[in-house]
Amino acid sequence: MYRRTRRAVVTSLLVSSVVCGGAVVLAPAAGAAVPAASCTVTPGPNDTYVTISGEGFTGPRKLNDGESTVDLAIGPDGTFLVKRFQKNVDYTVLAVNEDQNFIFVNCKKVGTAATPKPENPQNTAPAQPGSRRDIAQGRAAGNQAGTAAAAKSCTTKPVADKSGQQHSDAYWQAWTQAANRSFNRACHTN
């Protein structure tokens, strides 16, 4: 739905510029030294908003999110910076005048290592002994242990180290089954 709206906006801009007699300029003329324009969308902390930044633009410009279009404040150096709460949409920077370079530029989504997604505390907290989550954690740990043991040698099966943490019998049973299954699969044994 968003792509259709954006295509309709871009198509109407292109058609109107041709009907009005103007030439559509998608790239700079040969010999001109105009830098390429770019736009990026970066998630904010806790994934509550996105920051949209761009460079290499000439004003005036508009930002389109597939449903609405707003004016952008382009600085004298050709850059802009905007924060928006619509996170799961495709953003496009549109030219306002038909003689501008780069009629439209699709913004590229990028991640950031500075703001890692917070872990779900429900998944990191210890599970109740014997609960489904406790058994699932045992299976996951056993699967990793079996794969790691097989990578070292297919002659030595994985052995649980029960000295470090207190877990229920159900956890250790799930761990053993998953470790053996993972080890056998990796070593191609029955």
Buried (B, 14 or more C-beta within 10 A) or exposed (E): EBEEBBEEBBEEBBEEBEEEEEEEBEEEEEEEEEEEBBBBBBBBEEEEBBBBBBBBBBBBBBBBBBEEBEEBEBEEEBEBEBEBEEEEBBBBBBBEEBEBBBBBBBBEBEEEEEEEEEEEEEEEEEBEEEEEBBBBBBBEBBBBBBBBBBEEEBEEBBEBEEEEEEBBEBBBBBBBBBBBBBBBEBBEEE
